[in-house]
Amino acid sequence: MNDSILIVDDSPYIVDGLVALLKRKGFKPIAAHGGDEAISILTGNKPDLILLDIMMEPMDGWETLEKIKANPETRDLPVLMFSAKKITPEEAQEHSLNIEDFVSKPVNPAQLLNSIKQIFERRSSVKLEAGVAKDAGQDAAIISEYSALRKSIEVDKNLLEVLKNASGMNNPGHAVPEDDLLSINKLDQKIKTDEIRLKEINEKFAKAA
């Protein structure tokens, strides 16, 4: 395993811990102690994945993410966000298209490694399936939509669970704020709509094959 992973966090303790964990699992970790350092590193390195903390100073994780995605050289790099901060419905809606997953702190090593595995497997699977569809003569726009849907559905499902936990929905007897409930229902409906569209595209691919 030679996948390189850029770890971005302003806590040296967390960075050192994640570097040690990922090294033991065969990855090639790269340490960045803040958003500015991460952006600087990315000018000369293109890691296979970025682990990006949200709560950093002076540049927080969302601002760092925006800079990464605004740069044509780095915008396609997968980003996994992690933070002790509870993600809000607004943040989930605004940033879900630009991230691959979200993991809460304190980071559970097994959960983090599983998320990393799923990200790499999904990207590999989507690339392979997109290549098959292209060889079958499928339209490039449909292939692009398929790839985007595969990612967004999985990311949205993970974010939905994060939002449910943050809102207390999974706690019996807990009153969920109306705004949170609306956002959760909206995201749930988006997932269902995207799944219907993905099924339509899969059926189209099957017929072409």
CYANA upper distance limits for C-alpha pairs under 8 A (distance plus 0.5 A):
  1 MET  CA     26 GLY  CA      6.02
  1 MET  CA     27 PHE  CA      6.69
  2 ASN  CA     26 GLY  CA      7.36
  2 ASN  CA     27 PHE  CA      6.19
  2 ASN  CA     28 LYS  CA      6.74
  3 ASP  CA     27 PHE  CA      5.86
  3 ASP  CA     28 LYS  CA      6.49
  3 ASP  CA     47 PRO  CA      8.10
  3 ASP  CA     48 ASP  CA      6.34
  3 ASP  CA     49 LEU  CA      8.44
  4 SER  CA     27 PHE  CA      6.38
  4 SER  CA     28 LYS  CA      4.87
  4 SER  CA     29 PRO  CA      6.15
  4 SER  CA     30 ILE  CA      7.65
  4 SER  CA     47 PRO  CA      5.53
  4 SER  CA     48 ASP  CA      5.74
  4 SER  CA     49 LEU  CA      7.19
  5 ILE  CA     27 PHE  CA      7.52
  5 ILE  CA     28 LYS  CA      6.61
  5 ILE  CA     29 PRO  CA      5.32
  5 ILE  CA     30 ILE  CA      6.50
  5 ILE  CA     47 PRO  CA      6.02
  5 ILE  CA     48 ASP  CA      6.39
  5 ILE  CA     49 LEU  CA      5.33
  5 ILE  CA     50 ILE  CA      6.08
  5 ILE  CA     51 LEU  CA      7.54
  6 LEU  CA     29 PRO  CA      6.36
  6 LEU  CA     30 ILE  CA      5.09
  6 LEU  CA     31 ALA  CA      6.53
  6 LEU  CA     32 ALA  CA      7.54
  6 LEU  CA     38 ALA  CA      8.36
  6 LEU  CA     47 PRO  CA      6.63
  6 LEU  CA     49 LEU  CA      6.86
  6 LEU  CA     50 ILE  CA      5.19
  6 LEU  CA     51 LEU  CA      6.52
  7 ILE  CA     15 VAL  CA      7.00
  7 ILE  CA     18 LEU  CA      8.00
  7 ILE  CA     19 VAL  CA      8.11
  7 ILE  CA     29 PRO  CA      7.37
  7 ILE  CA     30 ILE  CA      6.50
  7 ILE  CA     31 ALA  CA      5.64
  7 ILE  CA     32 ALA  CA      6.38
  7 ILE  CA     50 ILE  CA      6.63
  7 ILE  CA     51 LEU  CA      5.33
  7 ILE  CA     52 LEU  CA      6.85
  8 VAL  CA     15 VAL  CA      7.75
  8 VAL  CA     31 ALA  CA      7.03
  8 VAL  CA     32 ALA  CA      5.29
  8 VAL  CA     33 HIS  CA      6.33
  8 VAL  CA     34 GLY  CA      6.27
  8 VAL  CA     35 GLY  CA      7.28
  8 VAL  CA     38 ALA  CA      6.93
  8 VAL  CA     50 ILE  CA      7.95
  8 VAL  CA     51 LEU  CA      6.46
  8 VAL  CA     52 LEU  CA      5.38
  8 VAL  CA     53 ASP  CA      6.57
  9 ASP  CA     14 ILE  CA      7.61
  9 ASP  CA     15 VAL  CA      6.69
  9 ASP  CA     32 ALA  CA      7.09
  9 ASP  CA     33 HIS  CA      5.67
  9 ASP  CA     34 GLY  CA      5.83
  9 ASP  CA     35 GLY  CA      8.21
  9 ASP  CA     52 LEU  CA      7.12
  9 ASP  CA     53 ASP  CA      5.82
  9 ASP  CA     56 MET  CA      7.22
 10 ASP  CA     15 VAL  CA      8.36
 10 ASP  CA     32 ALA  CA      8.31
 10 ASP  CA     33 HIS  CA      5.05
 10 ASP  CA     34 GLY  CA      5.23
 10 ASP  CA     56 MET  CA      6.22
 10 ASP  CA     57 GLU  CA      7.67
 11 SER  CA     15 VAL  CA      6.81
 11 SER  CA     33 HIS  CA      7.29
 12 PRO  CA     16 ASP  CA      6.43
 12 PRO  CA     33 HIS  CA      7.18
 13 TYR  CA     17 GLY  CA      6.69
 14 ILE  CA     18 LEU  CA      6.65
 15 VAL  CA     19 VAL  CA      6.54
 15 VAL  CA     31 ALA  CA      6.98
 15 VAL  CA     32 ALA  CA      8.23
 15 VAL  CA     33 HIS  CA      7.87
 16 ASP  CA     20 ALA  CA      6.71
 16 ASP  CA     31 ALA  CA      8.46
 17 GLY  CA     21 LEU  CA      6.72
 18 LEU  CA     22 LEU  CA      6.50
 19 VAL  CA     23 LYS  CA      6.55
 19 VAL  CA     29 PRO  CA      6.03
 19 VAL  CA     30 ILE  CA      7.89
 19 VAL  CA     31 ALA  CA      7.68
 20 ALA  CA     24 ARG  CA      6.79
 21 LEU  CA     25 LYS  CA      7.03
 21 LEU  CA    109 PRO  CA      8.26
 22 LEU  CA     26 GLY  CA      6.91
 22 LEU  CA     27 PHE  CA      5.76
 22 LEU  CA     28 LYS  CA      7.58
 22 LEU  CA     29 PRO  CA      6.84
 23 LYS  CA     27 PHE  CA      5.76
 23 LYS  CA     28 LYS  CA      6.69
 23 LYS  CA     29 PRO  CA      7.10
 32 ALA  CA     37 GLU  CA      6.09
 32 ALA  CA     38 ALA  CA      5.73
 32 ALA  CA     41 ILE  CA      8.18
 33 HIS  CA     37 GLU  CA      6.86
 33 HIS  CA     38 ALA  CA      7.94
 34 GLY  CA     38 ALA  CA      6.78
 34 GLY  CA     56 MET  CA      7.11
 34 GLY  CA     57 GLU  CA      7.70
 34 GLY  CA     59 MET  CA      7.79
 35 GLY  CA     39 ILE  CA      6.74
 35 GLY  CA     56 MET  CA      8.02
 35 GLY  CA     59 MET  CA      6.07
 35 GLY  CA     60 ASP  CA      7.23
 35 GLY  CA     61 GLY  CA      7.34
 35 GLY  CA     64 THR  CA      5.90
 36 ASP  CA     40 SER  CA      6.80
 36 ASP  CA     59 MET  CA      7.47
 36 ASP  CA     64 THR  CA      8.22
 37 GLU  CA     41 ILE  CA      6.63
 38 ALA  CA     42 LEU  CA      6.67
 39 ILE  CA     43 THR  CA      7.25
 39 ILE  CA     64 THR  CA      8.05
 39 ILE  CA     67 LYS  CA      8.23
 39 ILE  CA     68 ILE  CA      7.72
 40 SER  CA     44 GLY  CA      8.21
 41 ILE  CA     45 ASN  CA      6.48
 42 LEU  CA     46 LYS  CA      6.46
 42 LEU  CA     47 PRO  CA      8.45
 42 LEU  CA     74 THR  CA      7.88
 46 LYS  CA     74 THR  CA      7.78
 46 LYS  CA     77 LEU  CA      8.12
 47 PRO  CA     77 LEU  CA      7.94
 48 ASP  CA     77 LEU  CA      7.28
 48 ASP  CA     78 PRO  CA      7.66
 49 LEU  CA     77 LEU  CA      6.87
 49 LEU  CA     78 PRO  CA      5.69
 49 LEU  CA     79 VAL  CA      6.47
 49 LEU  CA     80 LEU  CA      7.94
 50 ILE  CA     77 LEU  CA      7.84
 50 ILE  CA     78 PRO  CA      6.78
 50 ILE  CA     79 VAL  CA      5.21
 50 ILE  CA     80 LEU  CA      6.57
 51 LEU  CA     79 VAL  CA      6.56
 51 LEU  CA     80 LEU  CA      5.45
 51 LEU  CA     81 MET  CA      6.41
 51 LEU  CA     82 PHE  CA      7.54
 52 LEU  CA     61 GLY  CA      6.70
 52 LEU  CA     65 LEU  CA      8.47
 52 LEU  CA     79 VAL  CA      7.32
 52 LEU  CA     80 LEU  CA      6.64
 52 LEU  CA     81 MET  CA      5.32
 52 LEU  CA     82 PHE  CA      6.60
 53 ASP  CA     60 ASP  CA      8.28
 53 ASP  CA     61 GLY  CA      5.95
 53 ASP  CA     81 MET  CA      6.29
 53 ASP  CA     82 PHE  CA      5.46
 53 ASP  CA     83 SER  CA      5.89
 54 ILE  CA     60 ASP  CA      6.14
 54 ILE  CA     61 GLY  CA      4.35
 54 ILE  CA     62 TRP  CA      6.69
 54 ILE  CA     81 MET  CA      7.35
 54 ILE  CA     82 PHE  CA      7.01
 54 ILE  CA     83 SER  CA      6.00
 54 ILE  CA     85 LYS  CA      7.93
 55 MET  CA     60 ASP  CA      6.05
 55 MET  CA     61 GLY  CA      6.75
 55 MET  CA     83 SER  CA      7.11
 55 MET  CA     84 ALA  CA      8.32
 55 MET  CA     85 LYS  CA      7.51
 56 MET  CA     60 ASP  CA      4.92
 56 MET  CA     61 GLY  CA      6.83
 59 MET  CA     63 GLU  CA      6.73
 59 MET  CA     64 THR  CA      7.02
 60 ASP  CA     64 THR  CA      6.75
 61 GLY  CA     65 LEU  CA      6.48
 61 GLY  CA     81 MET  CA      8.42
 62 TRP  CA     66 GLU  CA      6.74
 63 GLU  CA     67 LYS  CA      6.89
 64 THR  CA     68 ILE  CA      6.77
 65 LEU  CA     69 LYS  CA      6.66
 65 LEU  CA     79 VAL  CA      8.47
 65 LEU  CA     98 ASN  CA      8.35
 66 GLU  CA     70 ALA  CA      6.44
 67 LYS  CA     71 ASN  CA      6.93
 68 ILE  CA     74 THR  CA      6.11
 68 ILE  CA     75 ARG  CA      6.07
 69 LYS  CA     74 THR  CA      6.86
 69 LYS  CA     75 ARG  CA      4.35
 69 LYS  CA     76 ASP  CA      7.74
 69 LYS  CA     98 ASN  CA      7.82
 70 ALA  CA     74 THR  CA      8.40
 70 ALA  CA     75 ARG  CA      6.72
 71 ASN  CA     75 ARG  CA      6.10
 72 PRO  CA     76 ASP  CA      8.25
 78 PRO  CA     99 ILE  CA      7.14
 78 PRO  CA    100 GLU  CA      6.57
 79 VAL  CA     98 ASN  CA      7.94
 79 VAL  CA     99 ILE  CA      5.58
 79 VAL  CA    100 GLU  CA      6.10
 79 VAL  CA    101 ASP  CA      7.89
 80 LEU  CA     99 ILE  CA      6.43
 80 LEU  CA    100 GLU  CA      5.86
 80 LEU  CA    101 ASP  CA      5.45
 80 LEU  CA    102 PHE  CA      6.31
 80 LEU  CA    103 VAL  CA      8.06
 81 MET  CA     99 ILE  CA      7.47
 81 MET  CA    100 GLU  CA      8.37
 81 MET  CA    101 ASP  CA      6.80
 81 MET  CA    102 PHE  CA      5.25
 81 MET  CA    103 VAL  CA      6.84
 82 PHE  CA    102 PHE  CA      6.01
 82 PHE  CA    103 VAL  CA      5.10
 82 PHE  CA    104 SER  CA      5.91
 82 PHE  CA    105 LYS  CA      7.02
 82 PHE  CA    107 VAL  CA      8.32
 83 SER  CA    103 VAL  CA      7.32
 83 SER  CA    104 SER  CA      5.67
 83 SER  CA    105 LYS  CA      5.60
 83 SER  CA    106 PRO  CA      8.33
 84 ALA  CA    104 SER  CA      6.16
 84 ALA  CA    105 LYS  CA      4.85
 84 ALA  CA    106 PRO  CA      7.02
 85 LYS  CA    104 SER  CA      8.20
 85 LYS  CA    105 LYS  CA      8.37
 86 LYS  CA    104 SER  CA      8.30
 86 LYS  CA    166 ALA  CA      6.79
 87 ILE  CA     91 GLU  CA      6.79
 87 ILE  CA     92 ALA  CA      7.21
 87 ILE  CA    162 VAL  CA      8.01
 87 ILE  CA    163 LEU  CA      7.60
 87 ILE  CA    166 ALA  CA      8.15
 88 THR  CA     92 ALA  CA      6.71
 88 THR  CA    163 LEU  CA      7.60
 89 PRO  CA     93 GLN  CA      6.65
 89 PRO  CA    163 LEU  CA      7.22
 89 PRO  CA    180 ASP  CA      7.18
 89 PRO  CA    183 SER  CA      6.40
 89 PRO  CA    184 ILE  CA      7.94
 90 GLU  CA     94 GLU  CA      6.58
 91 GLU  CA     95 HIS  CA      6.37
 91 GLU  CA     96 SER  CA      8.35
 92 ALA  CA     96 SER  CA      5.90
 92 ALA  CA    159 LEU  CA      7.17
 93 GLN  CA    187 LEU  CA      8.45
 95 HIS  CA     99 ILE  CA      7.14
 96 SER  CA    100 GLU  CA      8.30
 96 SER  CA    152 SER  CA      7.75
 96 SER  CA    155 VAL  CA      7.24
 96 SER  CA    156 ASP  CA      7.24
 96 SER  CA    159 LEU  CA      8.40
 97 LEU  CA    152 SER  CA      6.91
 99 ILE  CA    155 VAL  CA      7.97
100 GLU  CA    119 ILE  CA      7.19
100 GLU  CA    151 LYS  CA      7.65
100 GLU  CA    155 VAL  CA      6.39
101 ASP  CA    115 SER  CA      7.65
101 ASP  CA    119 ILE  CA      8.33
101 ASP  CA    155 VAL  CA      5.97
101 ASP  CA    158 ASN  CA      7.35
101 ASP  CA    159 LEU  CA      8.13
102 PHE  CA    155 VAL  CA      8.49
102 PHE  CA    158 ASN  CA      7.70
102 PHE  CA    159 LEU  CA      7.41
103 VAL  CA    107 VAL  CA      7.51
103 VAL  CA    111 GLN  CA      8.27
103 VAL  CA    112 LEU  CA      7.31
107 VAL  CA    111 GLN  CA      8.09
107 VAL  CA    112 LEU  CA      7.25
108 ASN  CA    112 LEU  CA      6.58
109 PRO  CA    113 LEU  CA      6.56
110 ALA  CA    114 ASN  CA      6.55
111 GLN  CA    115 SER  CA      6.66
112 LEU  CA    116 ILE  CA      6.74
113 LEU  CA    117 LYS  CA      6.61
114 ASN  CA    118 GLN  CA      6.63
115 SER  CA    119 ILE  CA      6.66
116 ILE  CA    120 PHE  CA      6.85
117 LYS  CA    121 GLU  CA      6.57
118 GLN  CA    122 ARG  CA      6.38
119 ILE  CA    123 ARG  CA      6.67
120 PHE  CA    124 SER  CA      6.61
121 GLU  CA    125 SER  CA      6.51
122 ARG  CA    126 VAL  CA      6.48
122 ARG  CA    151 LYS  CA      8.10
123 ARG  CA    127 LYS  CA      6.57
124 SER  CA    128 LEU  CA      6.72
125 SER  CA    129 GLU  CA      6.62
126 VAL  CA    130 ALA  CA      6.38
126 VAL  CA    147 SER  CA      6.50
126 VAL  CA    150 ARG  CA      7.85
127 LYS  CA    131 GLY  CA      6.67
127 LYS  CA    147 SER  CA      8.41
128 LEU  CA    132 VAL  CA      6.89
129 GLU  CA    133 ALA  CA      6.70
130 ALA  CA    134 LYS  CA      6.60
130 ALA  CA    143 ILE  CA      6.43
130 ALA  CA    146 TYR  CA      8.46
130 ALA  CA    147 SER  CA      7.69
131 GLY  CA    135 ASP  CA      6.68
132 VAL  CA    136 ALA  CA      6.73
133 ALA  CA    137 GLY  CA      7.02
133 ALA  CA    138 GLN  CA      5.95
133 ALA  CA    143 ILE  CA      7.46
133 ALA  CA    205 PHE  CA      7.00
134 LYS  CA    138 GLN  CA      5.75
134 LYS  CA    139 ASP  CA      7.81
134 LYS  CA    140 ALA  CA      7.71
134 LYS  CA    143 ILE  CA      7.88
136 ALA  CA    208 ALA  CA      7.01
136 ALA  CA    209 ALA  CA      7.00
138 GLN  CA    142 ILE  CA      7.55
138 GLN  CA    143 ILE  CA      7.43
138 GLN  CA    205 PHE  CA      8.07
138 GLN  CA    208 ALA  CA      8.31
139 ASP  CA    143 ILE  CA      6.92
140 ALA  CA    144 SER  CA      6.62
141 ALA  CA    145 GLU  CA      6.65
142 ILE  CA    146 TYR  CA      6.57
142 ILE  CA    201 ILE  CA      8.05
143 ILE  CA    147 SER  CA      6.75
144 SER  CA    148 ALA  CA      6.74
145 GLU  CA    149 LEU  CA      6.57
146 TYR  CA    150 ARG  CA      6.68
146 TYR  CA    198 LEU  CA      7.02
146 TYR  CA    201 ILE  CA      7.34
147 SER  CA    151 LYS  CA      7.07
148 ALA  CA    152 SER  CA      6.53
149 LEU  CA    153 ILE  CA      6.38
149 LEU  CA    194 ASP  CA      7.04
149 LEU  CA    195 GLU  CA      8.43
149 LEU  CA    198 LEU  CA      7.02
150 ARG  CA    154 GLU  CA      7.23
150 ARG  CA    198 LEU  CA      8.03
151 LYS  CA    155 VAL  CA      6.68
152 SER  CA    156 ASP  CA      6.26
153 ILE  CA    157 LYS  CA      6.60
153 ILE  CA    191 ILE  CA      6.33
153 ILE  CA    194 ASP  CA      7.26
153 ILE  CA    195 GLU  CA      7.64
154 GLU  CA    158 ASN  CA      6.86
155 VAL  CA    159 LEU  CA      6.66
156 ASP  CA    160 LEU  CA      6.39
156 ASP  CA    187 LEU  CA      7.64
156 ASP  CA    191 ILE  CA      7.25
157 LYS  CA    161 GLU  CA      7.00
157 LYS  CA    188 ASP  CA      8.44
157 LYS  CA    191 ILE  CA      7.69
158 ASN  CA    162 VAL  CA      6.91
159 LEU  CA    163 LEU  CA      6.58
160 LEU  CA    164 LYS  CA      6.64
160 LEU  CA    184 ILE  CA      7.06
160 LEU  CA    187 LEU  CA      7.33
160 LEU  CA    188 ASP  CA      7.60
161 GLU  CA    165 ASN  CA      6.66
162 VAL  CA    166 ALA  CA      6.60
163 LEU  CA    167 SER  CA      6.49
163 LEU  CA    180 ASP  CA      8.46
163 LEU  CA    184 ILE  CA      7.39
164 LYS  CA    168 GLY  CA      6.71
164 LYS  CA    169 MET  CA      5.70
164 LYS  CA    170 ASN  CA      6.97
164 LYS  CA    184 ILE  CA      7.65
165 ASN  CA    169 MET  CA      6.72
165 ASN  CA    170 ASN  CA      6.59
167 SER  CA    176 VAL  CA      6.46
167 SER  CA    177 PRO  CA      7.85
167 SER  CA    180 ASP  CA      7.10
168 GLY  CA    174 HIS  CA      6.70
168 GLY  CA    175 ALA  CA      8.14
168 GLY  CA    176 VAL  CA      6.93
169 MET  CA    174 HIS  CA      7.11
169 MET  CA    175 ALA  CA      8.05
169 MET  CA    176 VAL  CA      6.50
176 VAL  CA    180 ASP  CA      7.25
176 VAL  CA    181 LEU  CA      6.87
177 PRO  CA    181 LEU  CA      6.75
178 GLU  CA    182 LEU  CA      6.67
179 ASP  CA    183 SER  CA      6.78
180 ASP  CA    184 ILE  CA      6.59
181 LEU  CA    185 ASN  CA      6.58
182 LEU  CA    186 LYS  CA      6.52
183 SER  CA    187 LEU  CA      6.66
184 ILE  CA    188 ASP  CA      6.59
185 ASN  CA    189 GLN  CA      6.62
186 LYS  CA    190 LYS  CA      6.74
187 LEU  CA    191 ILE  CA      6.78
188 ASP  CA    192 LYS  CA      6.96
189 GLN  CA    193 THR  CA      6.69
190 LYS  CA    194 ASP  CA      6.56
191 ILE  CA    195 GLU  CA      6.57
192 LYS  CA    196 ILE  CA      6.86
193 THR  CA    197 ARG  CA      6.93
194 ASP  CA    198 LEU  CA      6.56
195 GLU  CA    199 LYS  CA      6.63
196 ILE  CA    200 GLU  CA      6.90
197 ARG  CA    201 ILE  CA      6.87
198 LEU  CA    202 ASN  CA      6.62
199 LYS  CA    203 GLU  CA      6.69
200 GLU  CA    204 LYS  CA      6.81
201 ILE  CA    205 PHE  CA      6.68
202 ASN  CA    206 ALA  CA      6.63
203 GLU  CA    207 LYS  CA      6.76
204 LYS  CA    208 ALA  CA      6.84
205 PHE  CA    209 ALA  CA      6.71
